């Protein structure tokens, strides 16, 4: 398999463009003392993102009716248990990815 140089440069450029906005905020804010109200507000963001992702993938429209995607629910349950047990966003994401990959592989 040969790789075209222009395609390789496009992939590297996309990686850089994606990487920069995800890392720069952490670098900038690491040395800044935020007010307590801002820290409290920011603490709810992972929960909101997690909930939005779950609801969006769990509820499906089937002939103008809403129904539950049971394969997604089988991945959500162990992920939720791990999230409550560890309270770690990284561990929760990793377990969720593994659970969803397993469900998609089996079904």
NORBEL-V389735 format. One record per residue. N is the residue number from 1. RES is the residue in one letter. PHI is phi in degrees with one decimal (999 if undefined). NEAR is the number of other C-alpha atoms within 10 Angstrom. Layout:
N,RES,PHI,NEAR
N,RES,PHI,NEAR
This chain:
1,X,999,3
2,X,-101.9,4
3,X,-110.9,7
4,X,-71.9,8
5,X,-60.6,9
6,X,-65.9,9
7,X,-66.2,10
8,X,-62.4,11
9,X,-65.9,11
10,X,-64.2,11
11,X,-63.0,12
12,X,-64.4,12
13,X,-62.6,12
14,X,-63.2,11
15,X,-63.7,11
16,X,-65.6,11
17,X,-64.3,11
18,X,-75.8,11
19,X,-69.5,11
20,X,-58.8,10
21,X,-69.1,10
22,X,-86.7,10
23,X,-99.2,10
24,X,-56.1,11
25,X,-58.2,10
26,X,-67.1,10
27,X,-67.1,10
28,X,-69.1,9
29,X,-81.8,10
30,X,-61.7,10
31,X,-100.7,8
32,X,-106.7,8
33,X,-89.1,8
34,X,-85.7,11
35,X,-63.6,8
36,X,-58.9,9
37,X,-64.5,9
38,X,-69.0,9
39,X,-64.5,11
40,X,-63.6,11
41,X,-62.9,9
42,X,-67.0,11
43,X,-67.2,11
44,X,-87.4,10
45,X,-62.4,11
46,X,-58.9,11
47,X,-64.9,12
48,X,-65.5,11
49,X,-65.1,10
50,X,-60.0,14
51,X,-63.8,11
52,X,-62.0,12
53,X,-65.9,11
54,X,-65.7,14
55,X,-63.3,11
56,X,-63.7,9
57,X,-92.4,12
58,X,-81.4,16
59,X,-96.6,15
60,X,-120.8,14
61,X,-94.7,10
62,X,-129.2,9
63,X,54.3,7
64,X,67.0,7
65,X,-116.2,7
66,X,-94.3,10
67,X,-140.9,12
68,X,-99.3,14
69,X,-84.7,13
70,X,-67.1,11
71,X,-66.9,14
72,X,-68.3,17
73,X,-61.3,17
74,X,-67.9,13
75,X,-86.7,20
76,X,-69.7,18
77,X,-59.8,13
78,X,-66.3,15
79,X,-64.8,22
80,X,-64.4,16
81,X,-62.9,12
82,X,-64.8,18
83,X,-62.2,18
84,X,-70.0,11
85,X,-75.9,10
86,X,-92.3,12
87,X,55.6,12
88,X,-118.8,11
89,X,-64.7,14
90,X,-63.6,11
91,X,-63.8,14
92,X,-62.2,21
93,X,-63.8,15
94,X,-63.5,12
95,X,-64.2,19
96,X,-61.8,20
97,X,-64.0,14
98,X,-64.2,14
99,X,-63.4,19
100,X,-67.9,19
101,X,-64.3,13
102,X,-64.9,12
103,X,-62.3,15
104,X,-66.6,12
105,X,-69.7,8
106,X,-79.6,8
107,X,-112.7,7
